[in-house]
Amino acid sequence: MSKKAAQKAAKKAEKELRQAAALAAAAAEEEEIDPLADKYGDTKLEDLQSKAVTGRKWTEISELGTDLEGSTVLVRGRVHSKRAKGKMAFLVLRETIHTVQCVVSMENVGSKQFVKYASLLSKESVVDVTGNVSNPRNPVSGTTQPVEIQVTELHCISKSTNELPLLLEDAARSDQDIEKAAKEGIQYARVLQDTRLNNRVLDLRIPANQAIFTVQSEISSLFHDFLRANKFRQIHTPKLIAGASEGGSAVFKLQYANDQPACLAQSPQLHKQMAICGDFRRVFEIGPVFRAEKSFTHRHLCEFIGLDFEMEIKEHYFEIIDLIGKLFIYVFNELNKNCKKELETINSQYPFEPLQYLDETLVLAFAEGIQMLKEAGFETDPLGDLDTETERRLGLLVKERYKTDFYILHRYPLAVRPFYTMPAVDDPKYSNSFDVFIRGEEIISGAQRVHDKDLLLKRIEECNIDPNAIGLQNYINSFSYGAPPHGGIGVGLERVAMLFCNLDNIRKASLFPRDPNRLAP
């Protein structure tokens, strides 16, 4: 072998030795982390199939406070954000509206692979983290909890794809932040309503939406609790009925068994009145309502949750109005007391002024409202209904004069109310009915009902309704056996949540909204 060839061979051998040494070092490093293999990684599916009860205790992220410093905790959350810095990885975990920073460092875990694993986790993956709670020297910015978790174990129990159809940080950004950034030359993506609703599962995860539906849940619970405390009985009326419950044609029709025509209930109106005739005295229902209206407004849906009640009247329909005032003052007070964090969270993305209301609810006659409009230069038919724009104008006038966003307007013209509405005793052009308003928009329609069969038949004829219509005859007959004076209301849950938080669209307060154009997801 020539000298030149020998040198070449020697260099090749030296290179191979270096490569072998590198592989050996890598293998040795892999060997070194074997003892830590159970401290991090992807949890096997079989271990999540209710394999065993271990007795482990999880701590809610919302419970992580400075009083837990030094404690070892186990938390579960989504990877909200992440960043790597040298030999450390920082994860922000999110559980509903609460977030906490978790630190994975070589100092704590003693493994580069552990740190690397943490830094490569995809956003929105669900992870279990075990670690020690510490109070950082410098406050953590961008999290709800003031502490950090020094991670000792990290396991991913459900991976998210890296290709998200929308970024949560974009969906959670307020219009004000987007506009402010634009002035500074920074362009943020604006997530439009259809994109949000087409990817509702992701959209629901943003803090504002988590808070909106907590508030909505609270409204429903408070409605239930107040009425139960006032001797109301909860009932469940059928949603498959033989004919329209409100009259008119805005019903979803379908074929029932044996080719019987049927429709989805527009309200529980007829059946809750029949319950009163059955001596239930005071009833309420929380359930779905279906309206086949071609309404493309900010406040209409084809399906929503109705909050309804019906009650006996001893002397006057003001007994209902008085109860409504007490009910909603109770709801508003409890929301402000119990949902402070949620309201702050909603306000950070959708800024709004807190609802202004009086200790004793303002009640105005319809004629007084018409007069206020007239004095302000708005001419309105004194025997007609108020359209949306007129309701808003009146709401502004009421707010200016009486300092309240919440009020009741009663004694509406009879011609604009349903057939089962009781006429006023002193003037049959008017009725014992009312609407309730929040921020100038109607949330409730209610009235004393006609309980006399002869008068009911007269009202049905005046409204050009066929008394022999399918399903209506049983309702009419229920008044043949004696019926007490009674009345009630119907409330849209989503509309109450929307207006209490002053949201600009009811779809923000509907979990999976249904309108004329949307039947999915």
C-alpha atoms as one frame of an Amber mdcrd trajectory, in Angstrom:
protein
   0.000   0.000   0.000   1.379   3.377  -0.923   1.947   6.010   1.702  -0.914
   8.080   0.283  -3.310   5.158   0.351  -2.280   4.314   3.907  -3.016   7.860
   5.068  -6.401   7.734   3.354  -7.214   4.428   5.007  -6.141   5.782   8.387
  -8.403   8.805   8.023 -11.305   6.593   7.064 -10.718   4.362  10.060 -10.477
   7.392  12.327 -13.799   8.713  10.938 -15.480   5.371  11.500 -14.170   5.318
  15.059 -15.594   8.767  15.685 -18.964   7.756  14.278 -18.955   4.607  16.378
 -18.051   6.627  19.436 -20.905   9.053  18.729 -23.360   6.206  18.311 -22.093
   4.609  21.495 -22.463   7.893  23.357 -26.006   8.286  22.028 -26.797   4.719
  22.998 -25.292   5.314  26.425 -27.396   8.440  26.802 -30.479   6.437  25.853
 -29.458   3.863  28.445 -29.106   6.651  31.001 -32.706   7.804  30.572 -34.222
   4.358  30.857 -34.757   4.810  34.624 -36.817   7.947  33.824 -38.858   6.414
  31.019 -41.948   6.170  33.237 -41.712   9.845  34.207 -42.757  11.231  30.832
 -44.201  10.195  27.489 -47.481   9.250  25.856 -49.891   7.305  28.032 -50.954
   4.038  26.436 -54.608   3.835  25.427 -55.080   0.666  27.464 -54.182   2.606
  30.592 -57.017   5.044  29.846 -59.703   2.406  29.309 -60.754   2.389  32.965
 -58.016  -0.138  33.609 -57.614   0.510  37.307 -58.586   2.764  40.193 -55.282
   4.147  41.484 -56.490   6.526  44.166 -54.508   9.415  42.703 -55.910  12.866
  43.502 -56.022  15.672  40.953 -55.930  19.338  41.868 -57.999  21.834  39.884
 -55.855  24.482  38.221 -58.179  27.107  39.685 -57.161  25.909  43.180 -53.437
  26.537  42.645 -52.605  29.416  44.959 -49.616  30.675  46.892 -50.796  28.748
  49.967 -49.808  25.510  48.186 -46.132  26.442  47.884 -43.976  23.342  48.373
 -46.879  20.975  47.812 -46.759  18.203  45.228 -49.792  18.317  42.947 -51.204
  16.357  40.024 -53.088  18.483  37.475 -54.701  17.834  34.109 -55.022  20.452
  31.414 -54.556  21.381  27.799 -51.284  22.688  26.418 -52.304  26.302  25.929
 -48.872  27.543  24.874 -45.240  26.408  25.023 -41.713  27.683  24.546 -38.232
  26.267  24.901 -35.295  28.170  26.393 -31.930  26.475  26.692 -32.255  23.477
  28.959 -35.807  24.384  29.959 -39.278  24.135  28.506 -42.229  26.244  29.654
 -45.777  24.974  29.247 -48.914  26.940  30.055 -51.717  24.527  30.928 -55.369
  25.560  30.630 -58.416  24.170  32.402 -61.584  26.028  31.333 -60.705  29.702
  31.993 -57.820  28.996  34.381 -54.144  28.742  33.385 -50.856  27.937  35.117
 -47.239  27.865  33.995 -45.318  24.579  34.252 -41.518  24.489  34.124 -39.625
  21.449  32.811 -35.921  21.914  33.543 -32.787  19.798  33.499 -32.275  20.776
  37.118 -35.520  19.067  38.111 -35.740  16.138  35.703 -32.092  15.492  34.764
 -32.920  14.520  31.177 -32.535  16.368  27.888 -35.057  14.024  26.307 -37.627
  14.900  28.973 -37.201  18.610  28.225 -37.312  17.943  24.481 -40.489  15.871
  24.845 -42.184  18.733  26.674 -41.132  21.288  24.066 -42.519  19.172  21.200
 -46.027  18.672  22.625 -48.684  20.025  20.269 -51.007  22.799  21.420 -54.387
  21.647  22.763 -53.046  18.215  23.725 -54.349  16.958  27.067 -51.630  16.210
  29.616 -51.228  15.095  33.201 -48.530  16.955  35.127 -47.061  16.113  38.503
 -44.829  18.669  40.154 -44.050  20.927  43.052 -45.796  24.254  43.497 -43.475
  27.257  43.757 -43.967  30.986  44.113 -41.829  32.583  41.379 -39.554  35.481
  42.261 -41.068  37.490  39.406 -44.838  37.240  38.885 -45.905  35.094  35.933
 -47.589  37.197  33.262 -50.377  35.823  31.082 -51.705  33.171  33.483 -54.605
  33.286  35.903 -52.715  31.498  38.690 -49.808  33.272  40.450 -47.731  30.129
  41.007 -45.603  27.789  38.898 -45.378  24.011  38.844 -41.853  22.582  38.798
 -42.554  19.474  36.747 -41.356  16.034  37.837 -43.673  13.931  35.664 -45.412
  14.672  32.373 -47.692  12.364  30.408 -49.762  13.126  27.336 -53.111  11.356
  27.476 -54.545  12.732  24.220 -52.599  14.351  21.399 -53.964  17.173  19.299
 -53.144  17.622  15.649 -50.679  20.372  14.827 -52.994  21.598  12.044 -55.711
  23.485  13.917 -58.438  25.130  11.768 -58.220  28.204  13.971 -55.757  29.421
  16.572 -57.241  29.929  20.000 -55.124  33.010  20.622 -56.731  34.561  17.526
 -60.250  33.473  18.531 -59.745  34.868  22.042 -58.571  38.296  20.904 -60.941
  41.254  21.279 -61.796  43.560  18.390 -60.225  46.392  20.381 -56.914  44.536
  20.616 -56.973  43.782  16.889 -57.660  47.422  16.013 -55.011  48.703  18.434
 -52.416  46.335  16.972 -53.326  47.414  13.423 -52.523  51.023  14.327 -49.102
  49.821  15.459 -48.559  47.975  12.178 -49.295  44.529  13.577 -51.834  42.425
  11.685 -53.740  39.853  13.705 -56.117  37.338  12.150 -59.790  38.031  12.832
 -61.802  34.822  13.304 -65.212  35.315  11.703 -68.490  33.945  13.042 -68.929
  31.183  10.449 -65.368  29.959  11.041 -66.058  29.862  14.760 -69.352  28.002
  14.387 -67.971  25.563  11.812 -65.256  24.684  14.346 -67.382  25.172  17.453
 -65.571  22.588  19.576 -62.366  24.621  19.356 -64.167  27.944  19.632 -65.881
  26.848  22.847 -62.487  26.439  24.503 -61.635  30.141  24.538 -61.999  31.758
  27.978 -64.843  34.110  26.998 -66.975  31.236  25.714 -66.228  29.119  28.758
 -67.430  32.056  30.855 -70.537  32.754  28.739 -71.832  29.227  29.188 -71.051
  29.251  32.899 -73.196  32.388  33.173 -75.919  30.740  31.065 -75.874  27.655
  33.279 -76.157  29.874  36.340 -79.190  31.703  34.895 -80.988  28.397  34.325
 -80.152  27.158  37.827 -81.253  30.410  39.476 -84.534  30.368  37.534 -85.104
  26.819  38.761 -84.126  27.523  42.369 -86.215  30.689  42.729 -89.367  29.082
  41.369 -88.909  25.928  43.439 -88.556  28.152  46.516 -91.834  29.816  45.535
 -93.786  26.538  45.357 -93.583  25.972  41.609 -93.518  22.417  40.309 -91.202
  21.519  37.428 -92.933  19.796  34.514 -91.880  18.398  31.141 -94.333  18.949
  28.307 -94.241  17.122  24.939 -92.161  18.539  22.097 -93.927  16.392  19.503
 -97.440  17.766  19.159-100.322  17.493  16.720-100.681  21.186  15.847 -99.156
  24.635  16.263 -98.962  25.726  19.902 -98.765  29.454  19.157-100.917  29.645
  16.029 -99.525  30.752  12.697 -97.344  28.809  10.296 -93.885  29.097  11.868
 -93.723  25.414  12.783 -91.474  22.527  11.834 -93.790  19.870  10.402 -93.077
  16.154  10.300 -94.750  12.787   9.808 -95.450  10.959  13.048 -96.298   7.261
  13.458 -99.012   5.836  11.192 -98.616   8.848   8.885-100.109  11.240  11.424
 -99.132  14.880  10.795 -97.186  16.424  13.665 -94.898  19.318  14.457 -92.256
  20.417  16.933 -93.628  22.512  19.804 -93.255  26.281  19.416 -93.638  26.559
  23.184 -95.092  24.589  26.111 -97.941  27.116  26.221-100.987  24.916  25.714
 -99.755  22.058  27.883 -98.638  24.202  30.799-102.116  25.784  30.821-103.612
  22.300  30.761-101.422  21.467  33.770-102.969  24.423  35.604-106.390  23.025
  34.681-105.147  19.772  36.196-104.710  21.586  39.550-100.921  21.873  39.425
-101.409  25.536  40.440 -97.810  26.682  39.796 -95.609  25.065  37.145 -92.401
  25.797  35.282 -90.371  24.201  32.534 -86.853  24.516  31.146 -86.677  22.932
  27.709 -86.169  23.324  23.949 -88.464  25.469  21.828 -88.673  25.323  18.022
 -89.574  28.191  15.693 -89.539  27.784  11.910 -89.168  31.519  11.355 -87.130
  32.839   8.452 -85.408  35.250  10.798 -81.824  36.214  10.047 -81.397  38.661
  12.909 -78.881  38.944  15.723 -81.460  37.723  18.268 -83.478  34.927  16.616
 -82.841  31.188  16.522 -84.828  28.250  15.161 -84.186  26.317  18.372 -83.578
  27.772  21.798 -84.048  26.948  25.468 -87.297  28.246  26.888 -87.737  29.208
  30.520 -91.493  29.105  31.099 -93.792  29.312  34.060 -97.543  29.381  34.582
 -99.401  30.164  37.802-102.839  30.659  39.299-103.948  34.262  39.727-105.989
  35.149  42.770-107.067  38.666  41.768-104.827  40.475  39.276-102.189  39.729
  36.646 -99.844  42.040  38.533 -99.232  39.003  40.766 -97.223  37.604  37.823
 -95.476  40.912  37.162 -94.483  41.237  40.824 -93.035  37.723  40.796 -91.096
  38.394  37.565 -89.518  41.483  39.092 -88.390  39.568  42.176 -87.212  36.612
  40.072 -84.960  38.627  37.801 -83.583  40.918  40.509 -82.604  37.698  42.304
 -81.010  36.319  39.111 -79.077  39.533  38.418 -77.847  39.875  42.006 -76.690
  36.262  42.155 -74.943  36.483  38.765 -73.022  39.550  39.883 -72.087  37.815
  43.129 -71.320  34.300  41.885 -69.875  34.954  38.412 -67.450  37.815  39.015
 -64.516  36.019  37.405 -66.598  34.876  34.440 -68.017  38.359  33.844 -64.515
  39.812  33.938 -63.390  37.184  31.430 -66.267  37.971  29.064 -65.641  41.689
  29.478 -61.985  41.285  28.478 -62.995  40.042  25.004 -66.455  41.581  24.619
 -66.400  44.818  26.659 -69.759  45.799  28.161 -71.252  48.056  30.789 -72.713
  46.141  33.756 -76.488  45.826  33.655 -78.162  48.695  35.490 -81.377  47.817
  37.328 -83.508  49.066  40.208 -84.159  47.351  43.527 -87.852  47.455  42.641
 -88.519  46.723  38.978 -89.915  49.569  36.888 -93.376  48.816  35.453 -94.821
  51.097  32.755 -98.112  50.951  30.863 -97.846  50.494  27.100 -99.580  53.864
  26.650 -96.880  55.506  28.813 -94.224  54.051  26.561 -96.018  55.354  23.470
 -96.229  58.795  25.085 -92.490  58.795  25.884 -91.750  57.964  22.255 -94.100
  60.681  21.049 -92.499  63.298  23.305 -89.110  62.305  21.905 -90.352  62.783
  18.346 -91.083  59.161  17.427 -94.604  58.574  16.125 -95.912  55.057  16.826
 -99.296  53.391  16.349-100.885  53.372  19.832-102.714  50.128  18.975 -99.837
  48.448  17.126 -96.841  46.438  18.244 -93.354  47.834  18.753 -90.761  46.809
  16.202 -87.160  46.095  17.193 -85.890  49.595  16.468 -88.730  51.241  18.389
 -88.090  48.945  21.364 -84.459  50.066  21.361 -85.432  53.736  21.216 -87.817
  53.274  24.118 -85.131  51.417  26.038 -82.783  54.391  25.679 -85.505  56.797
  26.816 -86.293  54.616  29.850 -82.584  54.360  30.713 -82.196  58.131  30.510
 -85.249  58.895  32.629 -85.329  56.007  35.114 -81.686  54.827  35.167 -82.480
  51.193  34.472 -81.774  48.694  31.685 -84.500  46.366  32.967 -88.195  47.179
  32.947 -91.678  45.796  32.232 -94.177  47.238  29.751 -97.765  46.058  30.320
-101.303  46.424  28.927-100.455  45.808  25.273-103.069  46.216  22.519-105.114
  43.010  22.270-104.749  42.855  18.475-101.019  42.137  18.687-101.250  39.356
  21.281-102.007  35.593  20.907-105.564  34.234  21.003-105.250  32.954  24.571
-104.545  36.450  26.003-107.119  37.900  28.408-108.695  41.195  27.224-108.598
  44.186  29.603-111.816  44.488  31.601-112.168  48.252  31.086-111.247  48.463
  27.394-111.245  45.414  25.087-108.791  47.133  22.733-106.130  46.361  25.355
-105.064  43.207  27.147-103.756  41.946  30.462-100.363  41.269  28.923 -96.801
  42.481  29.200 -93.289  42.276  27.777 -90.055  42.452  29.745 -86.970  44.235
  28.406 -83.231  44.186  28.974 -81.127  46.893  27.305 -84.044  47.819  25.043
 -84.675  44.292  23.745 -87.605  42.053  24.643 -86.768  38.904  26.621 -90.207
  37.896  27.887 -93.770  37.847  26.650 -96.423  37.099  29.212-100.055  37.630
  30.105-103.110  36.577  31.996-104.661  33.758  29.929-108.287  33.289  28.955
-109.655  30.611  31.307-113.327  30.885  30.309-114.217  28.484  27.488-116.817
  30.724  25.831-114.477  33.696  25.790-111.673  31.465  24.527-113.813  30.302
  21.597-114.663  33.924  20.834-110.966  34.888  20.842-110.136  31.915  18.592
-112.776  33.068  16.124-111.523  36.678  16.231-108.005  35.457  15.439-109.289
  33.364  12.484-108.094  30.095  14.014-109.907  26.828  13.379-111.161  25.546
  16.766-111.201  22.024  15.342-107.538  22.152  14.381-105.583  19.034  15.286
-104.407  19.243  18.889-106.362  22.400  19.732-109.598  20.662  20.659-108.074
  18.921  23.699-106.762  22.272  24.896-110.185  23.919  24.509-111.928  21.034
  26.251-109.632  21.326  29.270-111.518  24.529  30.186-114.853  22.715  30.210
-114.307  21.286  33.685-113.558  24.459  35.615-110.309  26.392  35.334-108.818
  28.952  37.739-107.659  32.365  36.489-104.017  32.025  35.554-101.156  33.453
  33.534 -97.481  33.063  32.850 -94.429  33.869  30.794 -91.984  32.512  28.252
 -88.309  33.515  28.386 -85.479  32.733  25.997 -82.447  31.586  27.998 -79.953
  32.486  25.278 -81.450  35.950  24.915 -81.175  36.630  28.654 -77.506  35.562
  28.646 -76.815  37.597  25.516 -78.345  40.796  26.890 -77.034  40.485  30.442
 -73.508  40.336  28.964 -74.458  42.742  26.141 -73.226  40.393  23.426 -73.864
  41.492  19.854 -75.268  38.164  18.607 -77.380  35.441  20.202 -75.240  32.781
  18.497 -72.505  33.616  20.993 -74.880  32.444  23.733 -76.067  29.286  21.964
 -73.932  26.187  22.366 -74.589  24.828  18.856 -76.898  27.404  17.266 -79.657
  26.521  14.839 -80.877  29.149  12.393 -82.394  28.942   8.886 -78.918  28.404
   7.412 -77.303  26.216  10.057 -78.080  22.649  11.066 -74.514  21.600  11.987
 -72.353  20.900  13.838
